[in-house]
Structure formats: structure tokens, C-alpha cells
Amino acid sequence: MEEARGPQVELVAWGEGDFWLLERVNAVEMTDHLGGPESAEQLVARHQRYVALDPGGMFRVVAAGSGETVGSIGYWEREWQGGTVWETGWGVLPEFQGRGLAVAAARELIAVAREAKRHRYLHAFPGSDHPASNAVCRKAGFEQRGEVPFEYPKGNWMTSYDWRVDLIAG
């Protein structure tokens, strides 16, 4: 059964020494669907938010077996449509893309968010023009709820799909 799920990953809590990974996922090719790279000052502030993220959490995605860091994923609270939900986002480094690692990480994160027992729903908001991230949502078990206007980063509006997992029903 595990083979059907694809490659397995481990989620390792974000730490002070993980700034290098934030720099890697901030590259142009990783952020072209998100309004582009952030400045050095913005990255330092983001790193500190990741280290201190609570409620929620940010993680390095590590390939099981090899121990290689392949990307990042996290979840945090967001006000959405009159309530508080979990939101998630991820990035897999270019040299590891196309191997199912983002799907495996998203499935692991769903389990982590479910165990938190704080909110019923986990949402992801990939741009409607980003087929790879939308495929991750579909393959990881999210339900697509339609297109929505979405602001990310602050001041940059885009059209996204609202994907959702019910953490209680699953």
C-alpha cells in the first residue's frame, strides 16, 4: 500500500539553521507564481516567523532514506470566509521536483494538522495558473472549491483555486 502513496518524506521542524533553505525557495524559478523573490530583509523576517510559528508550524521536507532536504512545507492560521482555518504552502527544490515529494509532504502535513485538533479545515491557495501545485492538491486529497481572488504577497492580487481538506471527516 505504501508504494501507491509514492515517495515517503519526513517533516522536520524549522530551526535557526534552516535559513539556507529559505534562500533556495526564494529563487526566481520558485517564486514566479507568487509575485517573485523577496528582499534580503523580508527573508530574515520570514525566517524568524517560521522559527516562532505557533499555532501551526513550518518544516523542512526530508526524503526518507537519503536524508536529503528536498523542500519546505508549513501550516498557519488564516481568517477565511468568516472563520479561522489552517492554510498550507510548500516548495520543492527544482532538482527534486516531479518525484511526488510535494504530494507526500502534503499528506504528512494533513496528518499533522489533523492531530493539532484546532481547526476543521486545511486550505491551500495555489495560483490558477500553476498546474503543478494544483495537481499536488488533487493528488494529496484536497477538494477544489473554485476560483478565488487571493492576495499574496501583500499587495499582489492573483486568481487562485481554493483547495480544502476536512480534517474531521478524514
Backbone as CSV, one residue per row, in Angstrom:
resi,resn,N_x,N_y,N_z,CA_x,CA_y,CA_z,C_x,C_y,C_z
1,MET,0.826,-1.201,0.000,0.000,0.000,0.000,0.863,1.254,0.000
2,GLU,1.974,1.254,0.750,2.832,2.435,0.803,3.329,2.838,-0.582
3,GLU,3.605,1.869,-1.428,4.128,2.168,-2.754,3.153,3.023,-3.547
4,ALA,1.844,2.797,-3.378,0.837,3.570,-4.092,0.870,5.031,-3.675
5,ARG,1.343,5.331,-2.477,1.408,6.705,-1.990,2.598,7.461,-2.563
6,GLY,3.535,6.783,-3.154,4.703,7.456,-3.699,5.807,7.578,-2.680
7,PRO,6.803,8.389,-2.978,7.964,8.523,-2.092,7.569,9.035,-0.712
8,GLN,8.232,8.533,0.277,7.945,8.963,1.639,8.903,10.066,2.062
9,VAL,8.401,10.934,2.904,9.189,12.055,3.403,9.003,12.162,4.903
10,GLU,9.890,12.908,5.502,9.800,13.237,6.916,9.710,14.754,7.025
11,LEU,8.874,15.225,7.932,8.774,16.659,8.187,9.588,16.958,9.449
12,VAL,10.568,17.855,9.305,11.458,18.217,10.408,11.182,19.669,10.769
13,ALA,10.904,19.920,12.039,10.572,21.276,12.488,11.633,22.282,12.050
14,TRP,11.176,23.429,11.559,12.056,24.505,11.094,12.902,25.007,12.254
15,GLY,14.179,25.243,11.990,15.073,25.722,13.036,15.923,26.893,12.571
16,GLU,16.681,27.448,13.475,17.549,28.599,13.171,18.480,28.322,11.998
17,GLY,18.953,27.090,11.872,19.907,26.741,10.822,19.297,26.500,9.448
18,ASP,18.012,26.752,9.284,17.339,26.461,8.017,17.198,27.665,7.087
19,PHE,17.871,28.753,7.409,17.777,29.947,6.559,18.240,29.658,5.130
20,TRP,19.239,28.797,4.964,19.739,28.449,3.632,18.614,27.920,2.740
21,LEU,17.696,27.143,3.325,16.595,26.578,2.553,15.616,27.676,2.138
22,LEU,15.381,28.604,3.017,14.515,29.740,2.679,15.109,30.527,1.518
23,GLU,16.428,30.709,1.522,17.086,31.378,0.396,16.898,30.593,-0.898
24,ARG,16.981,29.281,-0.832,16.798,28.449,-2.033,15.378,28.529,-2.573
25,VAL,14.381,28.461,-1.704,12.995,28.501,-2.187,12.568,29.909,-2.576
26,ASN,13.396,30.893,-2.302,13.133,32.278,-2.693,13.641,32.584,-4.104
27,ALA,14.218,31.618,-4.774,14.761,31.824,-6.122,13.652,32.181,-7.108
28,VAL,14.035,32.874,-8.174,13.077,33.317,-9.191,12.230,32.151,-9.696
29,GLU,12.863,31.030,-10.025,12.112,29.897,-10.586,11.144,29.279,-9.582
30,MET,11.346,29.548,-8.297,10.458,29.011,-7.266,9.341,29.991,-6.894
31,THR,9.494,31.250,-7.266,8.538,32.269,-6.816,7.816,32.980,-7.957
32,ASP,8.000,32.519,-9.189,7.382,33.230,-10.306,5.859,33.210,-10.244
33,HIS,5.259,32.242,-9.558,3.800,32.198,-9.395,3.351,32.921,-8.129
34,LEU,4.289,33.509,-7.416,3.981,34.137,-6.126,4.385,35.602,-6.067
35,GLY,4.585,36.214,-7.205,4.950,37.622,-7.203,6.446,37.878,-7.182
36,GLY,7.265,36.829,-7.267,8.715,36.996,-7.333,9.396,36.889,-5.990
37,PRO,10.737,36.896,-6.020,11.522,36.743,-4.786,11.337,37.903,-3.820
38,GLU,11.552,37.612,-2.555,11.519,38.633,-1.519,12.920,39.207,-1.332
39,SER,12.977,40.390,-0.749,14.255,41.032,-0.460,14.953,40.305,0.690
40,ALA,16.239,40.604,0.879,17.003,40.002,1.973,16.356,40.305,3.327
41,GLU,15.892,41.531,3.509,15.248,41.914,4.771,13.950,41.139,4.981
42,GLN,13.177,40.960,3.917,11.935,40.208,4.021,12.207,38.744,4.362
43,LEU,13.286,38.195,3.802,13.633,36.801,4.095,14.019,36.612,5.556
44,VAL,14.798,37.545,6.102,15.182,37.459,7.514,13.933,37.486,8.395
45,ALA,12.993,38.377,8.093,11.753,38.458,8.865,10.929,37.178,8.708
46,ARG,10.856,36.644,7.486,10.112,35.401,7.254,10.741,34.255,8.038
47,HIS,12.058,34.161,8.025,12.750,33.104,8.749,12.398,33.160,10.240
48,GLN,12.411,34.347,10.813,12.084,34.479,12.234,10.637,34.082,12.504
49,ARG,9.720,34.422,11.575,8.328,33.987,11.725,8.242,32.460,11.669
50,TYR,8.983,31.845,10.758,8.967,30.383,10.632,9.477,29.715,11.907
51,VAL,10.560,30.230,12.470,11.137,29.648,13.679,10.126,29.722,14.835
52,ALA,9.388,30.818,14.914,8.484,31.048,16.036,7.029,30.662,15.746
53,LEU,6.731,30.127,14.584,5.350,29.895,14.156,4.576,29.044,15.154
54,ASP,3.555,29.659,15.738,2.680,28.989,16.679,1.429,29.845,16.827
55,PRO,0.252,29.365,16.588,-0.042,27.982,16.243,0.359,27.655,14.802
56,GLY,0.483,26.384,14.560,0.934,25.910,13.258,2.381,25.502,13.331
57,GLY,2.997,25.381,12.160,4.401,25.000,12.132,4.953,25.025,10.726
58,MET,6.248,25.243,10.654,6.970,25.211,9.382,7.970,24.077,9.473
59,PHE,8.197,23.404,8.321,9.027,22.203,8.315,9.945,22.160,7.103
60,ARG,11.108,21.540,7.300,11.931,21.100,6.179,11.361,19.764,5.743
61,VAL,11.291,19.550,4.440,10.857,18.261,3.911,12.121,17.466,3.602
62,VAL,12.247,16.314,4.239,13.436,15.475,4.115,13.022,14.145,3.486
63,ALA,13.726,13.744,2.439,13.444,12.465,1.783,13.841,11.329,2.717
64,ALA,12.889,10.433,2.975,13.171,9.267,3.812,14.217,8.412,3.103
65,GLY,15.104,7.879,3.858,16.153,7.038,3.278,17.421,7.821,3.015
66,SER,17.359,8.824,2.150,18.568,9.579,1.805,18.888,10.658,2.836
67,GLY,17.863,11.173,3.505,18.075,12.249,4.466,18.285,13.610,3.827
68,GLU,18.123,13.697,2.500,18.313,14.974,1.803,17.126,15.904,2.045
69,THR,17.419,17.180,2.296,16.367,18.178,2.376,15.930,18.501,0.958
70,VAL,14.632,18.328,0.688,14.116,18.498,-0.668,13.203,19.703,-0.812
71,GLY,12.800,20.326,0.305,11.915,21.484,0.226,11.397,21.869,1.587
72,SER,10.316,22.633,1.570,9.697,23.101,2.806,8.181,23.042,2.671
73,ILE,7.519,22.959,3.807,6.057,22.982,3.870,5.673,23.479,5.252
74,GLY,4.529,24.114,5.351,4.080,24.582,6.649,2.584,24.803,6.681
75,TYR,2.103,25.129,7.867,0.694,25.493,8.028,0.576,26.536,9.121
76,TRP,-0.418,27.388,8.970,-0.614,28.529,9.856,-2.079,28.913,9.816
77,GLU,-2.485,29.750,10.777,-3.870,30.197,10.806,-4.103,31.321,9.805
78,ARG,-5.319,31.329,9.250,-5.768,32.380,8.336,-7.253,32.590,8.565
79,GLU,-7.642,33.841,8.534,-9.068,34.159,8.532,-9.564,33.953,7.112
80,TRP,-10.644,33.168,6.982,-11.149,32.861,5.652,-12.659,32.672,5.696
81,GLN,-13.336,33.486,4.931,-14.782,33.392,4.769,-15.509,33.305,6.104
82,GLY,-15.150,34.224,6.999,-15.849,34.358,8.267,-15.399,33.436,9.381
83,GLY,-14.314,32.709,9.186,-13.827,31.817,10.233,-12.320,31.677,10.168
84,THR,-11.782,30.940,11.122,-10.349,30.685,11.154,-10.102,29.261,10.669
85,VAL,-9.166,29.152,9.746,-8.802,27.859,9.156,-7.284,27.736,9.183
86,TRP,-6.798,26.535,8.892,-5.382,26.359,8.622,-5.161,26.629,7.143
87,GLU,-4.032,27.231,6.814,-3.588,27.386,5.432,-2.244,26.672,5.314
88,THR,-1.970,26.108,4.146,-0.688,25.468,3.908,-0.060,25.985,2.619
89,GLY,1.247,25.875,2.562,2.008,26.204,1.363,3.312,25.424,1.399
90,TRP,3.894,25.194,0.222,5.091,24.365,0.131,5.953,24.802,-1.038
91,GLY,7.154,24.296,-1.051,8.061,24.469,-2.174,9.039,23.309,-2.201
92,VAL,9.174,22.678,-3.361,10.147,21.601,-3.535,11.250,22.129,-4.441
93,LEU,12.489,21.939,-4.018,13.638,22.444,-4.772,13.639,21.865,-6.192
94,PRO,14.052,22.664,-7.174,13.967,22.236,-8.587,14.551,20.863,-8.873
95,GLU,15.680,20.534,-8.268,16.319,19.251,-8.568,15.550,18.046,-8.013
96,PHE,14.526,18.292,-7.198,13.728,17.198,-6.632,12.284,17.200,-7.133
97,GLN,11.930,18.134,-7.987,10.557,18.219,-8.478,10.227,17.060,-9.411
98,GLY,8.941,16.750,-9.503,8.473,15.708,-10.403,8.593,14.299,-9.862
99,ARG,8.869,14.158,-8.578,9.054,12.831,-7.970,7.957,12.470,-6.972
100,GLY,6.942,13.310,-6.858,5.867,13.040,-5.906,6.174,13.455,-4.484
101,LEU,7.276,14.167,-4.275,7.673,14.547,-2.913,6.744,15.596,-2.306
102,ALA,6.247,16.530,-3.117,5.315,17.536,-2.599,4.007,16.880,-2.171
103,VAL,3.543,15.905,-2.935,2.315,15.189,-2.571,2.529,14.445,-1.256
104,ALA,3.654,13.753,-1.123,3.951,13.028,0.113,4.030,13.991,1.294
105,ALA,4.663,15.151,1.092,4.771,16.143,2.165,3.400,16.696,2.535
106,ALA,2.562,16.964,1.543,1.216,17.484,1.817,0.406,16.459,2.607
107,ARG,0.518,15.193,2.264,-0.198,14.150,3.015,0.284,14.078,4.456
108,GLU,1.588,14.193,4.647,2.130,14.195,6.016,1.636,15.417,6.787
109,LEU,1.590,16.562,6.113,1.147,17.784,6.781,-0.333,17.699,7.149
110,ILE,-1.139,17.087,6.297,-2.555,16.897,6.627,-2.666,16.124,7.944
111,ALA,-1.855,15.097,8.105,-1.878,14.317,9.344,-1.466,15.173,10.542
112,VAL,-0.458,16.017,10.368,-0.004,16.900,11.453,-1.114,17.884,11.839
113,ALA,-1.732,18.501,10.839,-2.809,19.468,11.104,-4.008,18.780,11.749
114,ARG,-4.286,17.566,11.322,-5.400,16.798,11.909,-5.117,16.539,13.389
115,GLU,-3.881,16.190,13.709,-3.504,15.908,15.101,-3.568,17.148,15.986
116,ALA,-3.424,18.334,15.386,-3.491,19.575,16.166,-4.885,19.803,16.749
117,LYS,-5.916,19.264,16.094,-7.305,19.351,16.574,-7.717,20.772,16.934
118,ARG,-7.292,21.724,16.092,-7.608,23.126,16.377,-8.639,23.690,15.404
119,HIS,-8.540,23.302,14.126,-9.471,23.790,13.107,-9.965,22.615,12.274
120,ARG,-11.149,22.781,11.738,-11.736,21.699,10.945,-11.103,21.587,9.566
121,TYR,-10.707,22.731,8.971,-10.263,22.719,7.582,-8.823,23.183,7.405
122,LEU,-8.165,22.550,6.438,-6.855,22.963,5.953,-7.041,23.371,4.495
123,HIS,-6.636,24.597,4.170,-6.779,25.126,2.814,-5.419,25.338,2.164
124,ALA,-5.406,25.252,0.849,-4.255,25.646,0.028,-4.803,26.541,-1.073
125,PHE,-4.017,27.534,-1.476,-4.477,28.523,-2.448,-3.477,28.709,-3.592
126,PRO,-3.163,27.653,-4.335,-2.222,27.837,-5.450,-2.846,28.670,-6.564
127,GLY,-2.005,29.426,-7.248,-2.481,30.214,-8.378,-3.154,29.329,-9.406
128,SER,-4.200,29.847,-10.015,-4.916,29.050,-11.024,-4.034,28.777,-12.236
129,ASP,-2.941,29.535,-12.380,-2.014,29.340,-13.494,-0.816,28.462,-13.118
130,HIS,-0.928,27.727,-12.017,0.170,26.881,-11.549,-0.295,25.422,-11.523
131,PRO,-0.234,24.738,-12.660,-0.774,23.368,-12.730,-0.090,22.385,-11.779
132,ALA,1.201,22.527,-11.537,1.896,21.569,-10.667,1.364,21.635,-9.236
133,SER,1.214,22.826,-8.683,0.717,22.944,-7.307,-0.741,22.514,-7.200
134,ASN,-1.526,22.788,-8.230,-2.915,22.333,-8.217,-2.980,20.808,-8.283
135,ALA,-2.071,20.182,-9.029,-2.018,18.722,-9.095,-1.628,18.141,-7.740
136,VAL,-0.723,18.809,-7.021,-0.345,18.355,-5.679,-1.589,18.319,-4.795
137,CYS,-2.380,19.385,-4.836,-3.593,19.433,-4.015,-4.523,18.276,-4.345
138,ARG,-4.767,18.066,-5.620,-5.677,16.990,-6.053,-5.161,15.631,-5.595
139,LYS,-3.877,15.365,-5.834,-3.299,14.053,-5.502,-3.189,13.829,-3.992
140,ALA,-3.072,14.902,-3.221,-2.944,14.774,-1.765,-4.292,14.637,-1.070
141,GLY,-5.389,14.796,-1.826,-6.707,14.587,-1.233,-7.500,15.832,-0.916
142,PHE,-7.038,17.001,-1.379,-7.799,18.227,-1.195,-8.977,18.243,-2.173
143,GLU,-10.031,18.924,-1.799,-11.210,19.129,-2.652,-11.156,20.553,-3.209
144,GLN,-11.287,20.693,-4.529,-11.267,22.035,-5.121,-12.629,22.693,-4.937
145,ARG,-12.612,23.941,-4.461,-13.842,24.662,-4.162,-14.067,25.850,-5.092
146,GLY,-13.234,25.995,-6.113,-13.443,27.052,-7.088,-12.364,28.119,-7.051
147,GLU,-12.465,29.047,-7.997,-11.505,30.158,-8.092,-11.861,31.259,-7.106
148,VAL,-10.811,31.875,-6.556,-11.000,32.978,-5.614,-9.922,34.033,-5.857
149,PRO,-10.241,35.315,-5.622,-9.178,36.326,-5.618,-8.369,36.131,-4.343
150,PHE,-7.041,36.206,-4.465,-6.190,35.908,-3.321,-5.019,36.869,-3.311
151,GLU,-4.702,37.401,-2.139,-3.602,38.351,-2.000,-2.374,37.651,-1.439
152,TYR,-1.330,37.550,-2.283,-0.052,37.014,-1.844,1.009,37.372,-2.869
153,PRO,2.118,37.914,-2.419,2.284,38.504,-1.092,1.415,39.752,-0.957
154,LYS,1.454,40.351,0.214,0.622,41.530,0.481,0.795,42.558,-0.635
155,GLY,-0.341,42.984,-1.182,-0.321,43.964,-2.255,-0.343,43.359,-3.654
156,ASN,-0.225,42.022,-3.741,-0.218,41.338,-5.039,-1.448,40.426,-5.123
157,TRP,-2.435,40.838,-5.921,-3.646,40.039,-6.073,-3.488,39.096,-7.240
158,MET,-3.966,37.876,-7.045,-3.908,36.852,-8.080,-5.185,36.027,-8.022
159,THR,-5.409,35.256,-9.060,-6.527,34.318,-9.061,-5.983,32.962,-8.643
160,SER,-6.588,32.416,-7.606,-6.153,31.128,-7.055,-7.324,30.168,-7.026
161,TYR,-6.997,28.907,-6.848,-8.017,27.924,-6.523,-8.001,27.727,-5.021
162,ASP,-9.184,27.594,-4.452,-9.336,27.281,-3.035,-9.495,25.768,-2.933
163,TRP,-8.469,25.110,-2.389,-8.492,23.675,-2.150,-8.643,23.461,-0.648
164,ARG,-9.417,22.457,-0.256,-9.695,22.255,1.159,-9.712,20.770,1.513
165,VAL,-9.201,20.477,2.723,-9.305,19.145,3.319,-10.086,19.288,4.611
166,ASP,-11.066,18.427,4.791,-11.816,18.370,6.046,-11.013,17.487,7.003
167,LEU,-10.478,18.079,8.049,-9.611,17.363,8.983,-10.392,16.487,9.958
168,ILE,-11.695,16.699,10.049,-12.507,15.874,10.937,-13.062,14.677,10.178
169,ALA,-13.569,14.916,8.970,-14.193,13.836,8.198,-13.171,12.798,7.742
170,GLY,-11.899,13.224,7.554,-10.892,12.301,7.025,-10.384,11.351,8.054
